[in-house]
C-alpha cells in the first residue's frame, strides 16, 4: 500500500490510523485475518454487499471472493483526513479482472476504481464504515456495460 499524503491524518491517533491502514491492507495482501486487527467484532459495514453477513466475520468471505476475482488487486490510500474517532479516506483500487465478480465472467481487463470511505474508530479498532466505490465505472472499464447502447 502506498501513501501520497501521510500528513493529512490530522487528529487521528497512531493506533487509530493503523487500524484504518490495516483494513485496506487486508484487501491488498489478500488476508482476511488482518480484519481481526482493524475491526470490532460487531463492525458495521454500510452498505452491506449483496449476500454479505454483518460484522467482521461477514467481510472475510467477501475478501476471499474479491481476491479470487482480482488476484493482483492493490489499494492505494491517497489521503486520510482525521479527527479523534473519525477518518475519511480517499483512495483507489487497481487490479485485473481475472475471476467472476458481480456475475461478470473474467475479462482480463486492468481497472482503476476510486473509493471514498468514512470510518468511526474507537480504541484502535474501526466500529463503523460508510463506503462508496465506483462499481458503475468498473462495469464500463471491463466492458460489461456499454455507454449509449441501443436496445
N, CA, C and O atoms as a GROMACS GRO file, in nm:
protein
  604
    1UNK      N    1   0.085  -0.116   0.000
    1UNK     CA    2   0.000   0.000   0.000
    1UNK      C    3   0.090   0.122   0.000
    1UNK      O    4   0.190   0.127   0.071
    2UNK      N    5   0.053   0.221  -0.080
    2UNK     CA    6   0.132   0.342  -0.084
    2UNK      C    7   0.051   0.458  -0.028
    2UNK      O    8  -0.072   0.453  -0.021
    3UNK      N    9   0.122   0.562   0.011
    3UNK     CA   10   0.060   0.681   0.067
    3UNK      C   11   0.114   0.802  -0.005
    3UNK      O   12   0.235   0.825  -0.008
    4UNK      N   13   0.024   0.882  -0.063
    4UNK     CA   14   0.067   1.005  -0.127
    4UNK      C   15   0.072   1.119  -0.028
    4UNK      O   16   0.150   1.212  -0.044
    5UNK      N   17  -0.012   1.113   0.075
    5UNK     CA   18  -0.025   1.226   0.165
    5UNK      C   19  -0.044   1.175   0.307
    5UNK      O   20  -0.157   1.159   0.352
    6UNK      N   21   0.065   1.150   0.376
    6UNK     CA   22   0.054   1.096   0.511
    6UNK      C   23   0.035   1.204   0.615
    6UNK      O   24  -0.002   1.174   0.728
    7UNK      N   25   0.059   1.330   0.580
    7UNK     CA   26   0.048   1.438   0.676
    7UNK      C   27  -0.096   1.481   0.700
    7UNK      O   28  -0.123   1.557   0.792
    8UNK      N   29  -0.189   1.434   0.618
    8UNK     CA   30  -0.327   1.483   0.625
    8UNK      C   31  -0.412   1.412   0.729
    8UNK      O   32  -0.533   1.435   0.735
    9UNK      N   33  -0.353   1.326   0.810
    9UNK     CA   34  -0.434   1.247   0.901
    9UNK      C   35  -0.479   1.324   1.024
    9UNK      O   36  -0.559   1.273   1.102
   10UNK      N   37  -0.431   1.445   1.044
   10UNK     CA   38  -0.482   1.534   1.147
   10UNK      C   39  -0.492   1.473   1.284
   10UNK      O   40  -0.392   1.430   1.341
   11UNK      N   41  -0.613   1.469   1.338
   11UNK     CA   42  -0.635   1.430   1.476
   11UNK      C   43  -0.643   1.282   1.504
   11UNK      O   44  -0.682   1.245   1.615
   12UNK      N   45  -0.610   1.196   1.412
   12UNK     CA   46  -0.612   1.052   1.438
   12UNK      C   47  -0.493   1.013   1.524
   12UNK      O   48  -0.382   1.065   1.506
   13UNK      N   49  -0.515   0.922   1.617
   13UNK     CA   50  -0.402   0.867   1.689
   13UNK      C   51  -0.329   0.769   1.598
   13UNK      O   52  -0.385   0.721   1.500
   14UNK      N   53  -0.205   0.739   1.631
   14UNK     CA   54  -0.130   0.640   1.552
   14UNK      C   55  -0.202   0.506   1.551
   14UNK      O   56  -0.206   0.438   1.449
   15UNK      N   57  -0.258   0.470   1.664
   15UNK     CA   58  -0.329   0.341   1.677
   15UNK      C   59  -0.453   0.338   1.587
   15UNK      O   60  -0.480   0.237   1.521
   16UNK      N   61  -0.528   0.447   1.586
   16UNK     CA   62  -0.648   0.453   1.501
   16UNK      C   63  -0.611   0.454   1.353
   16UNK      O   64  -0.675   0.387   1.272
   17UNK      N   65  -0.507   0.530   1.318
   17UNK     CA   66  -0.462   0.532   1.179
   17UNK      C   67  -0.416   0.392   1.136
   17UNK      O   68  -0.442   0.350   1.024
   18UNK      N   69  -0.347   0.321   1.224
   18UNK     CA   70  -0.301   0.185   1.193
   18UNK      C   71  -0.420   0.094   1.164
   18UNK      O   72  -0.413   0.010   1.074
   19UNK      N   73  -0.529   0.108   1.238
   19UNK     CA   74  -0.649   0.027   1.213
   19UNK      C   75  -0.704   0.055   1.074
   19UNK      O   76  -0.740  -0.038   1.001
   20UNK      N   77  -0.711   0.182   1.037
   20UNK     CA   78  -0.761   0.219   0.904
   20UNK      C   79  -0.672   0.160   0.795
   20UNK      O   80  -0.721   0.100   0.700
   21UNK      N   81  -0.542   0.176   0.810
   21UNK     CA   82  -0.450   0.123   0.710
   21UNK      C   83  -0.457  -0.029   0.702
   21UNK      O   84  -0.444  -0.086   0.593
   22UNK      N   85  -0.476  -0.096   0.815
   22UNK     CA   86  -0.482  -0.241   0.817
   22UNK      C   87  -0.606  -0.292   0.745
   22UNK      O   88  -0.600  -0.397   0.680
   23UNK      N   89  -0.716  -0.221   0.754
   23UNK     CA   90  -0.836  -0.260   0.679
   23UNK      C   91  -0.803  -0.269   0.530
   23UNK      O   92  -0.840  -0.366   0.464
   24UNK      N   93  -0.735  -0.170   0.475
   24UNK     CA   94  -0.702  -0.171   0.333
   24UNK      C   95  -0.593  -0.273   0.301
   24UNK      O   96  -0.592  -0.331   0.192
   25UNK      N   97  -0.502  -0.296   0.394
   25UNK     CA   98  -0.400  -0.400   0.374
   25UNK      C   99  -0.464  -0.537   0.360
   25UNK      O  100  -0.413  -0.621   0.286
   26UNK      N  101  -0.576  -0.562   0.428
   26UNK     CA  102  -0.644  -0.691   0.417
   26UNK      C  103  -0.681  -0.720   0.272
   26UNK      O  104  -0.675  -0.834   0.227
   27UNK      N  105  -0.719  -0.616   0.198
   27UNK     CA  106  -0.752  -0.632   0.056
   27UNK      C  107  -0.626  -0.643  -0.029
   27UNK      O  108  -0.618  -0.729  -0.116
   28UNK      N  109  -0.528  -0.557  -0.004
   28UNK     CA  110  -0.405  -0.558  -0.084
   28UNK      C  111  -0.323  -0.684  -0.063
   28UNK      O  112  -0.261  -0.736  -0.156
   29UNK      N  113  -0.322  -0.734   0.061
   29UNK     CA  114  -0.244  -0.853   0.093
   29UNK      C  115  -0.327  -0.981   0.084
   29UNK      O  116  -0.277  -1.091   0.108
   30UNK      N  117  -0.454  -0.965   0.050
   30UNK     CA  118  -0.545  -1.079   0.033
   30UNK      C  119  -0.547  -1.165   0.159
   30UNK      O  120  -0.541  -1.288   0.153
   31UNK      N  121  -0.556  -1.098   0.274
   31UNK     CA  122  -0.551  -1.166   0.404
   31UNK      C  123  -0.668  -1.122   0.491
   31UNK      O  124  -0.657  -1.023   0.564
   32UNK      N  125  -0.780  -1.195   0.485
   32UNK     CA  126  -0.897  -1.155   0.564
   32UNK      C  127  -0.871  -1.156   0.714
   32UNK      O  128  -0.942  -1.087   0.788
   33UNK      N  129  -0.774  -1.231   0.761
   33UNK     CA  130  -0.747  -1.235   0.904
   33UNK      C  131  -0.692  -1.104   0.958
   33UNK      O  132  -0.696  -1.081   1.079
   34UNK      N  133  -0.642  -1.017   0.871
   34UNK     CA  134  -0.599  -0.884   0.915
   34UNK      C  135  -0.715  -0.803   0.971
   34UNK      O  136  -0.694  -0.709   1.048
   35UNK      N  137  -0.836  -0.838   0.932
   35UNK     CA  138  -0.953  -0.767   0.984
   35UNK      C  139  -0.962  -0.777   1.136
   35UNK      O  140  -1.016  -0.688   1.200
   36UNK      N  141  -0.911  -0.886   1.193
   36UNK     CA  142  -0.913  -0.902   1.338
   36UNK      C  143  -0.834  -0.792   1.409
   36UNK      O  144  -0.861  -0.761   1.524
   37UNK      N  145  -0.736  -0.733   1.339
   37UNK     CA  146  -0.653  -0.626   1.394
   37UNK      C  147  -0.712  -0.488   1.367
   37UNK      O  148  -0.667  -0.389   1.426
   38UNK      N  149  -0.812  -0.480   1.280
   38UNK     CA  150  -0.862  -0.350   1.235
   38UNK      C  151  -1.005  -0.319   1.276
   38UNK      O  152  -1.040  -0.202   1.297
   39UNK      N  153  -1.089  -0.421   1.289
   39UNK     CA  154  -1.233  -0.400   1.307
   39UNK      C  155  -1.283  -0.459   1.438
   39UNK      O  156  -1.233  -0.560   1.486
   40UNK      N  157  -1.384  -0.393   1.496
   40UNK     CA  158  -1.452  -0.454   1.610
   40UNK      C  159  -1.528  -0.577   1.559
   40UNK      O  160  -1.560  -0.586   1.440
   41UNK      N  161  -1.557  -0.668   1.649
   41UNK     CA  162  -1.628  -0.790   1.609
   41UNK      C  163  -1.764  -0.757   1.549
   41UNK      O  164  -1.808  -0.822   1.454
   42UNK      N  165  -1.831  -0.654   1.603
   42UNK     CA  166  -1.965  -0.616   1.556
   42UNK      C  167  -1.960  -0.496   1.460
   42UNK      O  168  -2.056  -0.420   1.449
   43UNK      N  169  -1.848  -0.481   1.390
   43UNK     CA  170  -1.828  -0.371   1.295
   43UNK      C  171  -1.948  -0.358   1.202
   43UNK      O  172  -2.004  -0.458   1.157
   44UNK      N  173  -1.986  -0.233   1.175
   44UNK     CA  174  -2.097  -0.203   1.085
   44UNK      C  175  -2.040  -0.158   0.950
   44UNK      O  176  -1.974  -0.054   0.942
   45UNK      N  177  -2.066  -0.233   0.845
   45UNK     CA  178  -2.026  -0.200   0.709
   45UNK      C  179  -2.150  -0.150   0.637
   45UNK      O  180  -2.246  -0.224   0.619
   46UNK      N  181  -2.148  -0.024   0.595
   46UNK     CA  182  -2.266   0.040   0.542
   46UNK      C  183  -2.237   0.094   0.403
   46UNK      O  184  -2.153   0.183   0.390
   47UNK      N  185  -2.302   0.044   0.298
   47UNK     CA  186  -2.400  -0.064   0.296
   47UNK      C  187  -2.331  -0.201   0.284
   47UNK      O  188  -2.218  -0.211   0.236
   48UNK      N  189  -2.401  -0.303   0.328
   48UNK     CA  190  -2.351  -0.439   0.309
   48UNK      C  191  -2.359  -0.476   0.161
   48UNK      O  192  -2.450  -0.432   0.091
   49UNK      N  193  -2.264  -0.554   0.115
   49UNK     CA  194  -2.269  -0.607  -0.021
   49UNK      C  195  -2.378  -0.713  -0.030
   49UNK      O  196  -2.414  -0.772   0.072
   50UNK      N  197  -2.432  -0.739  -0.149
   50UNK     CA  198  -2.532  -0.845  -0.162
   50UNK      C  199  -2.479  -0.977  -0.106
   50UNK      O  200  -2.371  -1.023  -0.144
   51UNK      N  201  -2.554  -1.036  -0.015
   51UNK     CA  202  -2.517  -1.164   0.044
   51UNK      C  203  -2.416  -1.155   0.157
   51UNK      O  204  -2.383  -1.257   0.217
   52UNK      N  205  -2.366  -1.036   0.189
   52UNK     CA  206  -2.267  -1.019   0.295
   52UNK      C  207  -2.334  -1.025   0.431
   52UNK      O  208  -2.434  -0.956   0.454
   53UNK      N  209  -2.280  -1.105   0.521
   53UNK     CA  210  -2.328  -1.110   0.659
   53UNK      C  211  -2.271  -0.990   0.735
   53UNK      O  212  -2.170  -0.933   0.695
   54UNK      N  213  -2.336  -0.955   0.843
   54UNK     CA  214  -2.292  -0.841   0.924
   54UNK      C  215  -2.166  -0.875   1.004
   54UNK      O  216  -2.133  -0.992   1.023
   55UNK      N  217  -2.098  -0.771   1.048
   55UNK     CA  218  -1.983  -0.787   1.137
   55UNK      C  219  -1.854  -0.819   1.065
   55UNK      O  220  -1.850  -0.839   0.943
   56UNK      N  221  -1.748  -0.824   1.144
   56UNK     CA  222  -1.614  -0.851   1.092
   56UNK      C  223  -1.608  -0.985   1.018
   56UNK      O  224  -1.548  -0.993   0.911
   57UNK      N  225  -1.669  -1.089   1.074
   57UNK     CA  226  -1.665  -1.221   1.010
   57UNK      C  227  -1.739  -1.222   0.877
   57UNK      O  228  -1.708  -1.301   0.789
   58UNK      N  229  -1.838  -1.134   0.863
   58UNK     CA  230  -1.913  -1.125   0.738
   58UNK      C  231  -1.832  -1.069   0.623
   58UNK      O  232  -1.864  -1.093   0.506
   59UNK      N  233  -1.727  -0.993   0.654
   59UNK     CA  234  -1.642  -0.936   0.549
   59UNK      C  235  -1.538  -1.035   0.498
   59UNK      O  236  -1.494  -1.023   0.384
   60UNK      N  237  -1.500  -1.131   0.579
   60UNK     CA  238  -1.391  -1.222   0.540
   60UNK      C  239  -1.421  -1.301   0.413
   60UNK      O  240  -1.333  -1.310   0.328
   61UNK      N  241  -1.541  -1.359   0.395
   61UNK     CA  242  -1.569  -1.428   0.268
   61UNK      C  243  -1.567  -1.332   0.148
   61UNK      O  244  -1.531  -1.372   0.037
   62UNK      N  245  -1.605  -1.207   0.171
   62UNK     CA  246  -1.604  -1.109   0.063
   62UNK      C  247  -1.459  -1.081   0.020
   62UNK      O  248  -1.432  -1.068  -0.100
   63UNK      N  249  -1.367  -1.072   0.114
   63UNK     CA  250  -1.227  -1.051   0.078
   63UNK      C  251  -1.174  -1.171   0.002
   63UNK      O  252  -1.098  -1.155  -0.095
   64UNK      N  253  -1.212  -1.292   0.043
   64UNK     CA  254  -1.167  -1.411  -0.031
   64UNK      C  255  -1.219  -1.409  -0.175
   64UNK      O  256  -1.144  -1.438  -0.268
   65UNK      N  257  -1.346  -1.375  -0.193
   65UNK     CA  258  -1.405  -1.368  -0.328
   65UNK      C  259  -1.340  -1.256  -0.409
   65UNK      O  260  -1.313  -1.273  -0.528
   66UNK      N  261  -1.316  -1.142  -0.346
   66UNK     CA  262  -1.251  -1.030  -0.410
   66UNK      C  263  -1.111  -1.070  -0.457
   66UNK      O  264  -1.070  -1.037  -0.569
   67UNK      N  265  -1.038  -1.140  -0.371
   67UNK     CA  266  -0.902  -1.184  -0.405
   67UNK      C  267  -0.902  -1.284  -0.520
   67UNK      O  268  -0.810  -1.283  -0.602
   68UNK      N  269  -1.003  -1.369  -0.527
   68UNK     CA  270  -1.013  -1.465  -0.638
   68UNK      C  271  -1.044  -1.393  -0.769
   68UNK      O  272  -0.994  -1.430  -0.875
   69UNK      N  273  -1.128  -1.290  -0.761
   69UNK     CA  274  -1.166  -1.216  -0.882
   69UNK      C  275  -1.055  -1.122  -0.929
   69UNK      O  276  -1.038  -1.099  -1.049
   70UNK      N  277  -0.978  -1.069  -0.833
   70UNK     CA  278  -0.875  -0.969  -0.863
   70UNK      C  279  -0.746  -1.004  -0.789
   70UNK      O  280  -0.709  -0.936  -0.694
   71UNK      N  281  -0.677  -1.109  -0.831
   71UNK     CA  282  -0.561  -1.158  -0.754
   71UNK      C  283  -0.444  -1.060  -0.744
   71UNK      O  284  -0.359  -1.074  -0.657
   72UNK      N  285  -0.440  -0.960  -0.832
   72UNK     CA  286  -0.333  -0.861  -0.826
   72UNK      C  287  -0.382  -0.727  -0.770
   72UNK      O  288  -0.312  -0.626  -0.782
   73UNK      N  289  -0.500  -0.725  -0.710
   73UNK     CA  290  -0.559  -0.600  -0.661
   73UNK      C  291  -0.471  -0.536  -0.553
   73UNK      O  292  -0.413  -0.604  -0.468
   74UNK      N  293  -0.463  -0.405  -0.561
   74UNK     CA  294  -0.391  -0.326  -0.462
   74UNK      C  295  -0.474  -0.203  -0.428
   74UNK      O  296  -0.539  -0.145  -0.515
   75UNK      N  297  -0.471  -0.165  -0.302
   75UNK     CA  298  -0.538  -0.044  -0.257
   75UNK      C  299  -0.431   0.062  -0.231
   75UNK      O  300  -0.333   0.038  -0.161
   76UNK      N  301  -0.451   0.178  -0.289
   76UNK     CA  302  -0.364   0.292  -0.264
   76UNK      C  303  -0.444   0.396  -0.188
   76UNK      O  304  -0.551   0.440  -0.233
   77UNK      N  305  -0.394   0.436  -0.074
   77UNK     CA  306  -0.455   0.544   0.002
   77UNK      C  307  -0.392   0.674  -0.047
   77UNK      O  308  -0.271   0.692  -0.038
   78UNK      N  309  -0.475   0.763  -0.100
   78UNK     CA  310  -0.424   0.892  -0.145
   78UNK      C  311  -0.429   0.996  -0.034
   78UNK      O  312  -0.345   1.086  -0.027
   79UNK      N  313  -0.530   0.982   0.053
   79UNK     CA  314  -0.546   1.084   0.156
   79UNK      C  315  -0.626   1.028   0.272
   79UNK      O  316  -0.725   0.957   0.252
   80UNK      N  317  -0.583   1.060   0.392
   80UNK     CA  318  -0.659   1.030   0.513
   80UNK      C  319  -0.679   1.162   0.585
   80UNK      O  320  -0.582   1.232   0.616
   81UNK      N  321  -0.802   1.196   0.612
   81UNK     CA  322  -0.834   1.317   0.686
   81UNK      C  323  -0.902   1.272   0.814
   81UNK      O  324  -1.002   1.200   0.811
   82UNK      N  325  -0.846   1.314   0.928
   82UNK     CA  326  -0.899   1.262   1.052
   82UNK      C  327  -0.918   1.365   1.160
   82UNK      O  328  -0.863   1.475   1.158
   83UNK      N  329  -0.998   1.325   1.255
   83UNK     CA  330  -1.015   1.393   1.382
   83UNK      C  331  -1.036   1.281   1.483
   83UNK      O  332  -1.058   1.167   1.442
   84UNK      N  333  -1.029   1.309   1.610
   84UNK     CA  334  -1.042   1.199   1.706
   84UNK      C  335  -1.166   1.113   1.680
   84UNK      O  336  -1.278   1.162   1.681
   85UNK      N  337  -1.143   0.984   1.658
   85UNK     CA  338  -1.251   0.889   1.638
   85UNK      C  339  -1.311   0.881   1.500
   85UNK      O  340  -1.402   0.802   1.477
   86UNK      N  341  -1.260   0.961   1.408
   86UNK     CA  342  -1.318   0.963   1.273
   86UNK      C  343  -1.207   0.977   1.170
   86UNK      O  344  -1.108   1.046   1.191
   87UNK      N  345  -1.227   0.907   1.056
   87UNK     CA  346  -1.131   0.917   0.946
   87UNK      C  347  -1.205   0.913   0.814
   87UNK      O  348  -1.296   0.832   0.795
   88UNK      N  349  -1.166   1.000   0.724
   88UNK     CA  350  -1.213   0.997   0.586
   88UNK      C  351  -1.098   0.954   0.498
   88UNK      O  352  -0.986   1.001   0.514
   89UNK      N  353  -1.124   0.863   0.404
   89UNK     CA  354  -1.019   0.809   0.318
   89UNK      C  355  -1.060   0.827   0.173
   89UNK      O  356  -1.171   0.794   0.132
   90UNK      N  357  -0.965   0.880   0.096
   90UNK     CA  358  -0.979   0.886  -0.049
   90UNK      C  359  -0.870   0.796  -0.106
   90UNK      O  360  -0.752   0.815  -0.077
   91UNK      N  361  -0.910   0.701  -0.186
   91UNK     CA  362  -0.811   0.608  -0.240
   91UNK      C  363  -0.859   0.546  -0.369
   91UNK      O  364  -0.954   0.593  -0.432
   92UNK      N  365  -0.790   0.439  -0.408
   92UNK     CA  366  -0.830   0.368  -0.528
   92UNK      C  367  -0.783   0.224  -0.520
   92UNK      O  368  -0.685   0.190  -0.454
   93UNK      N  369  -0.857   0.141  -0.588
   93UNK     CA  370  -0.821   0.000  -0.604
   93UNK      C  371  -0.780  -0.018  -0.749
   93UNK      O  372  -0.850   0.028  -0.840
   94UNK      N  373  -0.669  -0.084  -0.771
   94UNK     CA  374  -0.628  -0.121  -0.907
   94UNK      C  375  -0.611  -0.272  -0.912
   94UNK      O  376  -0.580  -0.335  -0.811
   95UNK      N  377  -0.632  -0.327  -1.027
   95UNK     CA  378  -0.616  -0.471  -1.042
   95UNK      C  379  -0.660  -0.515  -1.181
   95UNK      O  380  -0.688  -0.434  -1.269
   96UNK      N  381  -0.664  -0.647  -1.196
   96UNK     CA  382  -0.705  -0.708  -1.322
   96UNK      C  383  -0.819  -0.804  -1.295
   96UNK      O  384  -0.812  -0.885  -1.202
   97UNK      N  385  -0.923  -0.796  -1.375
   97UNK     CA  386  -1.043  -0.879  -1.358
   97UNK      C  387  -1.013  -1.021  -1.410
   97UNK      O  388  -1.026  -1.048  -1.530
   98UNK      N  389  -0.974  -1.110  -1.318
   98UNK     CA  390  -0.935  -1.246  -1.356
   98UNK      C  391  -1.028  -1.354  -1.305
   98UNK      O  392  -1.007  -1.472  -1.333
   99UNK      N  393  -1.132  -1.315  -1.232
   99UNK     CA  394  -1.230  -1.411  -1.183
   99UNK      C  395  -1.367  -1.346  -1.184
   99UNK      O  396  -1.378  -1.224  -1.197
  100UNK      N  397  -1.472  -1.426  -1.171
  100UNK     CA  398  -1.607  -1.373  -1.174
  100UNK      C  399  -1.631  -1.274  -1.061
  100UNK      O  400  -1.590  -1.298  -0.948
  101UNK      N  401  -1.698  -1.164  -1.093
  101UNK     CA  402  -1.735  -1.063  -0.994
  101UNK      C  403  -1.865  -1.001  -1.039
  101UNK      O  404  -1.878  -0.962  -1.156
  102UNK      N  405  -1.960  -0.990  -0.950
  102UNK     CA  406  -2.094  -0.938  -0.983
  102UNK      C  407  -2.157  -1.016  -1.097
  102UNK      O  408  -2.236  -0.961  -1.173
  103UNK      N  409  -2.123  -1.145  -1.109
  103UNK     CA  410  -2.176  -1.227  -1.216
  103UNK      C  411  -2.111  -1.202  -1.351
  103UNK      O  412  -2.154  -1.257  -1.453
  104UNK      N  413  -2.008  -1.118  -1.354
  104UNK     CA  414  -1.938  -1.086  -1.479
  104UNK      C  415  -1.819  -1.181  -1.492
  104UNK      O  416  -1.731  -1.184  -1.406
  105UNK      N  417  -1.817  -1.258  -1.601
  105UNK     CA  418  -1.706  -1.350  -1.626
  105UNK      C  419  -1.576  -1.272  -1.640
  105UNK      O  420  -1.579  -1.155  -1.680
  106UNK      N  421  -1.461  -1.334  -1.608
  106UNK     CA  422  -1.333  -1.264  -1.618
  106UNK      C  423  -1.309  -1.206  -1.757
  106UNK      O  424  -1.334  -1.272  -1.858
  107UNK      N  425  -1.261  -1.083  -1.760
  107UNK     CA  426  -1.234  -1.016  -1.887
  107UNK      C  427  -1.084  -0.996  -1.911
  107UNK      O  428  -1.043  -0.967  -2.023
  108UNK      N  429  -1.003  -1.011  -1.807
  108UNK     CA  430  -0.860  -0.985  -1.818
  108UNK      C  431  -0.828  -0.837  -1.826
  108UNK      O  432  -0.714  -0.799  -1.856
  109UNK      N  433  -0.927  -0.752  -1.800
  109UNK     CA  434  -0.911  -0.607  -1.811
  109UNK      C  435  -0.854  -0.548  -1.683
  109UNK      O  436  -0.900  -0.579  -1.573
  110UNK      N  437  -0.752  -0.463  -1.698
  110UNK     CA  438  -0.698  -0.388  -1.584
  110UNK      C  439  -0.793  -0.272  -1.555
  110UNK      O  440  -0.849  -0.214  -1.647
  111UNK      N  441  -0.811  -0.239  -1.428
  111UNK     CA  442  -0.905  -0.134  -1.389
  111UNK      C  443  -0.848  -0.048  -1.277
  111UNK      O  444  -0.754  -0.087  -1.207
  112UNK      N  445  -0.907   0.069  -1.264
  112UNK     CA  446  -0.882   0.160  -1.153
  112UNK      C  447  -1.018   0.199  -1.098
  112UNK      O  448  -1.105   0.245  -1.171
  113UNK      N  449  -1.036   0.180  -0.967
  113UNK     CA  450  -1.165   0.201  -0.903
  113UNK      C  451  -1.150   0.300  -0.788
  113UNK      O  452  -1.091   0.266  -0.686
  114UNK      N  453  -1.202   0.423  -0.803
  114UNK     CA  454  -1.196   0.518  -0.692
  114UNK      C  455  -1.279   0.471  -0.573
  114UNK      O  456  -1.384   0.409  -0.589
  115UNK      N  457  -1.229   0.500  -0.453
  115UNK     CA  458  -1.302   0.468  -0.330
  115UNK      C  459  -1.303   0.590  -0.238
  115UNK      O  460  -1.207   0.668  -0.234
  116UNK      N  461  -1.412   0.604  -0.165
  116UNK     CA  462  -1.427   0.710  -0.065
  116UNK      C  463  -1.495   0.646   0.056
  116UNK      O  464  -1.606   0.594   0.045
  117UNK      N  465  -1.428   0.651   0.169
  117UNK     CA  466  -1.479   0.585   0.289
  117UNK      C  467  -1.473   0.678   0.409
  117UNK      O  468  -1.386   0.765   0.418
  118UNK      N  469  -1.566   0.657   0.500
  118UNK     CA  470  -1.567   0.728   0.628
  118UNK      C  471  -1.575   0.624   0.738
  118UNK      O  472  -1.660   0.534   0.735
  119UNK      N  473  -1.488   0.637   0.835
  119UNK     CA  474  -1.478   0.538   0.942
  119UNK      C  475  -1.496   0.604   1.079
  119UNK      O  476  -1.452   0.717   1.101
  120UNK      N  477  -1.562   0.533   1.169
  120UNK     CA  478  -1.559   0.566   1.311
  120UNK      C  479  -1.462   0.468   1.376
  120UNK      O  480  -1.469   0.348   1.351
  121UNK      N  481  -1.373   0.520   1.459
  121UNK     CA  482  -1.268   0.440   1.521
  121UNK      C  483  -1.272   0.462   1.672
  121UNK      O  484  -1.285   0.575   1.718
  122UNK      N  485  -1.260   0.352   1.747
  122UNK     CA  486  -1.258   0.360   1.893
  122UNK      C  487  -1.151   0.265   1.946
  122UNK      O  488  -1.153   0.146   1.916
  123UNK      N  489  -1.061   0.317   2.024
  123UNK     CA  490  -0.958   0.236   2.090
  123UNK      C  491  -0.881   0.149   1.991
  123UNK      O  492  -0.854   0.032   2.018
  124UNK      N  493  -0.847   0.206   1.876
  124UNK     CA  494  -0.765   0.136   1.778
  124UNK      C  495  -0.837   0.034   1.693
  124UNK      O  496  -0.773  -0.047   1.627
  125UNK      N  497  -0.971   0.037   1.692
  125UNK     CA  498  -1.049  -0.052   1.606
  125UNK      C  499  -1.161   0.027   1.538
  125UNK      O  500  -1.220   0.117   1.598
  126UNK      N  501  -1.188  -0.006   1.414
  126UNK     CA  502  -1.296   0.059   1.340
  126UNK      C  503  -1.428  -0.002   1.382
  126UNK      O  504  -1.444  -0.124   1.385
  127UNK      N  505  -1.525   0.085   1.417
  127UNK     CA  506  -1.657   0.038   1.459
  127UNK      C  507  -1.761   0.047   1.348
  127UNK      O  508  -1.854  -0.033   1.343
  128UNK      N  509  -1.745   0.145   1.259
  128UNK     CA  510  -1.839   0.168   1.150
  128UNK      C  511  -1.762   0.214   1.027
  128UNK      O  512  -1.663   0.287   1.038
  129UNK      N  513  -1.809   0.172   0.911
  129UNK     CA  514  -1.754   0.219   0.784
  129UNK      C  515  -1.869   0.249   0.689
  129UNK      O  516  -1.955   0.164   0.665
  130UNK      N  517  -1.870   0.370   0.636
  130UNK     CA  518  -1.960   0.407   0.528
  130UNK      C  519  -1.872   0.418   0.404
  130UNK      O  520  -1.772   0.490   0.405
  131UNK      N  521  -1.907   0.347   0.299
  131UNK     CA  522  -1.816   0.342   0.184
  131UNK      C  523  -1.890   0.360   0.053
  131UNK      O  524  -2.009   0.331   0.039
  132UNK      N  525  -1.813   0.411  -0.046
  132UNK     CA  526  -1.864   0.426  -0.181
  132UNK      C  527  -1.750   0.395  -0.277
  132UNK      O  528  -1.645   0.459  -0.276
  133UNK      N  529  -1.774   0.296  -0.361
  133UNK     CA  530  -1.680   0.260  -0.466
  133UNK      C  531  -1.751   0.282  -0.599
  133UNK      O  532  -1.873   0.271  -0.608
  134UNK      N  533  -1.675   0.314  -0.701
  134UNK     CA  534  -1.734   0.340  -0.833
  134UNK      C  535  -1.746   0.210  -0.912
  134UNK      O  536  -1.676   0.190  -1.012
  135UNK      N  537  -1.836   0.121  -0.867
  135UNK     CA  538  -1.856  -0.006  -0.938
  135UNK      C  539  -1.922   0.015  -1.073
  135UNK      O  540  -1.902  -0.065  -1.165
  136UNK      N  541  -2.000   0.121  -1.088
  136UNK     CA  542  -2.059   0.153  -1.218
  136UNK      C  543  -1.948   0.181  -1.318
  136UNK      O  544  -1.952   0.132  -1.431
  137UNK      N  545  -1.849   0.260  -1.277
  137UNK     CA  546  -1.733   0.286  -1.363
  137UNK      C  547  -1.655   0.160  -1.393
  137UNK      O  548  -1.603   0.143  -1.503
  138UNK      N  549  -1.647   0.070  -1.295
  138UNK     CA  550  -1.578  -0.058  -1.316
  138UNK      C  551  -1.648  -0.138  -1.425
  138UNK      O  552  -1.582  -0.195  -1.512
  139UNK      N  553  -1.782  -0.142  -1.422
  139UNK     CA  554  -1.857  -0.213  -1.525
  139UNK      C  555  -1.823  -0.160  -1.664
  139UNK      O  556  -1.809  -0.238  -1.759
  140UNK      N  557  -1.810  -0.030  -1.676
  140UNK     CA  558  -1.770   0.029  -1.804
  140UNK      C  559  -1.628  -0.010  -1.842
  140UNK      O  560  -1.602  -0.044  -1.957
  141UNK      N  561  -1.536  -0.006  -1.745
  141UNK     CA  562  -1.396  -0.037  -1.775
  141UNK      C  563  -1.377  -0.180  -1.825
  141UNK      O  564  -1.295  -0.204  -1.914
  142UNK      N  565  -1.453  -0.274  -1.770
  142UNK     CA  566  -1.436  -0.414  -1.811
  142UNK      C  567  -1.526  -0.450  -1.929
  142UNK      O  568  -1.529  -0.566  -1.972
  143UNK      N  569  -1.600  -0.352  -1.981
  143UNK     CA  570  -1.683  -0.377  -2.098
  143UNK      C  571  -1.814  -0.447  -2.070
  143UNK      O  572  -1.877  -0.501  -2.161
  144UNK      N  573  -1.855  -0.446  -1.945
  144UNK     CA  574  -1.980  -0.514  -1.908
  144UNK      C  575  -2.103  -0.424  -1.929
  144UNK      O  576  -2.216  -0.471  -1.922
  145UNK      N  577  -2.078  -0.297  -1.954
  145UNK     CA  578  -2.189  -0.204  -1.973
  145UNK      C  579  -2.143  -0.097  -2.070
  145UNK      O  580  -2.057  -0.016  -2.038
  146UNK      N  581  -2.200  -0.098  -2.187
  146UNK     CA  582  -2.161   0.000  -2.288
  146UNK      C  583  -2.230   0.132  -2.267
  146UNK      O  584  -2.342   0.136  -2.214
  147UNK      N  585  -2.166   0.239  -2.307
  147UNK     CA  586  -2.225   0.372  -2.298
  147UNK      C  587  -2.312   0.393  -2.421
  147UNK      O  588  -2.266   0.374  -2.534
  148UNK      N  589  -2.436   0.432  -2.399
  148UNK     CA  590  -2.525   0.465  -2.509
  148UNK      C  591  -2.566   0.346  -2.596
  148UNK      O  592  -2.596   0.364  -2.714
  149UNK      N  593  -2.567   0.227  -2.539
  149UNK     CA  594  -2.607   0.110  -2.618
  149UNK      C  595  -2.754   0.122  -2.657
  149UNK      O  596  -2.836   0.169  -2.579
  150UNK      N  597  -2.785   0.081  -2.777
  150UNK     CA  598  -2.922   0.078  -2.826
  150UNK      C  599  -2.981  -0.061  -2.802
  150UNK      O  600  -2.911  -0.161  -2.818
  151UNK      N  601  -3.107  -0.067  -2.765
  151UNK     CA  602  -3.173  -0.197  -2.748
  151UNK      C  603  -3.276  -0.219  -2.854
  151UNK      O  604  -3.343  -0.323  -2.856
   0.00000   0.00000   0.00000
